[in-house]
Each structure stands twice: as C-alpha cells, then as structure tokens.
Amino acid sequence: MSALMIATITVKDPAKLQTYMLETQKVAAPFGAKLLLRAKVGKTLTGGDASHGMVVIVEFPSQAHIEQWYDSNEYRPLISLREEAAVMSLISYELLS
C-alpha cells in the first residue's frame, strides 16, 4: 500500500535547498518516489503552527520504500546539505484503506 513522506521546511539557505531538492529527487526516484506537492504556507485556518513556511509531500509505493530511500547510501551524503539548507521535519505516513 502507498505511503507518504511529508516534509515541513523552514528555509535557511534557498540556493542550498534548491540543490538538495533536485539531488533528493534523483536519489528517491529509484525507490518509486513521486513528488505530489511542493507549496509555501498560505494561512493557518485553525490550530497548529505553520511557522515552517513550506511543505513537500512525496508518495512512495510503501513504507518500506521510504525507509530504504532514507537509509540508502545514495541519500546519506545529502543529509548534511539538508541540514545546511533548512530546518526540516520528515514524517512518513502509511495510507489507510
């Protein structure tokens, strides 16, 4: 069953974030990743904290694919770039039937 990875992002360095996003898409593609949404925060309508400013949603074929991508030798070198580029929270979600 499909799974989603949702990233909330506070940008520190726009140029580095752009590089991170491009490289991450290349690395994630072999794991079946499909970018569904990249958007900036509009307005908080109720509750919650939207100070992060940006959100990205990526669909993977399964939770296992997300974990394989995140733990891969190909993604590992991008972690330091991610940390330089932004404060980011990555959370995976398994879709319910």
C-alpha positions as CSV (number, residue, x, y, z in Angstrom):
1,M,0.0,0.0,0.0
2,S,1.2,3.5,-0.8
3,A,2.9,5.7,1.9
4,L,3.6,9.4,2.1
5,M,6.6,11.3,3.3
6,I,5.7,14.8,4.4
7,A,8.4,17.4,5.0
8,T,7.8,20.7,6.8
9,I,10.6,23.1,6.0
10,T,12.0,26.3,7.3
11,V,14.4,27.6,4.7
12,K,17.9,28.7,5.9
13,D,19.7,28.9,2.5
14,P,17.4,29.0,-0.6
15,A,20.2,28.0,-3.0
16,K,21.3,25.0,-1.0
17,L,17.7,24.0,-0.5
18,Q,17.2,24.0,-4.3
19,T,20.3,21.8,-4.7
20,Y,19.1,19.5,-2.0
21,M,15.6,19.2,-3.6
22,L,17.0,18.4,-7.0
23,E,19.5,15.9,-5.8
24,T,17.0,14.2,-3.4
25,Q,14.5,13.8,-6.3
26,K,17.2,12.0,-8.3
27,V,18.1,9.7,-5.4
28,A,14.5,9.0,-4.5
29,A,13.3,8.1,-8.0
30,P,14.7,4.6,-8.0
31,F,12.7,3.9,-4.8
32,G,9.5,4.8,-6.6
33,A,9.1,8.4,-5.2
34,K,6.6,10.7,-6.8
35,L,6.5,14.4,-5.9
36,L,2.9,15.2,-5.2
37,L,3.1,18.7,-3.7
38,R,5.6,21.5,-3.0
39,A,4.0,24.6,-1.6
40,K,4.5,27.5,0.7
41,V,2.3,28.0,3.7
42,G,-0.7,30.3,2.9
43,K,-2.6,30.9,6.2
44,T,-3.3,28.9,9.3
45,L,-7.1,28.5,9.4
46,T,-7.3,26.8,12.8
47,G,-4.9,25.4,15.4
48,G,-1.4,24.3,14.7
49,D,1.9,26.0,14.0
50,A,2.6,26.9,10.4
51,S,5.8,28.8,11.0
52,H,7.8,26.4,8.9
53,G,6.8,28.2,5.7
54,M,7.0,25.3,3.2
55,V,5.7,21.7,2.8
56,V,6.6,18.9,0.5
57,I,4.6,15.7,0.0
58,V,6.1,12.7,-1.7
59,E,4.4,9.4,-2.4
60,F,6.2,6.1,-2.3
61,P,5.0,2.6,-3.2
62,S,5.2,1.6,0.5
63,Q,6.5,2.4,3.9
64,A,9.4,0.0,3.2
65,H,10.4,2.1,0.2
66,I,10.5,5.2,2.3
67,E,12.8,3.6,4.8
68,Q,15.0,2.1,2.1
69,W,15.4,5.5,0.5
70,Y,16.1,7.3,3.8
71,D,18.7,4.7,4.9
72,S,20.3,4.4,1.5
73,N,24.0,5.1,0.7
74,E,22.8,7.4,-2.0
75,Y,20.7,9.6,0.3
76,R,23.1,9.6,3.3
77,P,25.5,12.2,1.7
78,L,22.6,14.6,1.2
79,I,21.8,14.8,4.9
80,S,24.5,17.4,5.7
81,L,23.3,19.5,2.7
82,R,19.7,19.2,4.1
83,E,20.8,20.5,7.5
84,E,22.7,23.4,5.9
85,A,19.8,24.3,3.7
86,A,16.8,24.1,6.1
87,V,15.3,23.1,9.4
88,M,13.2,20.1,8.2
89,S,10.9,17.6,9.7
90,L,10.4,14.4,7.7
91,I,7.5,12.2,8.7
92,S,6.2,9.1,6.9
93,Y,2.5,8.1,6.8
94,E,1.0,4.8,5.8
95,L,-2.2,5.3,3.9
96,L,-5.3,3.7,5.5
97,S,-7.6,1.6,3.3
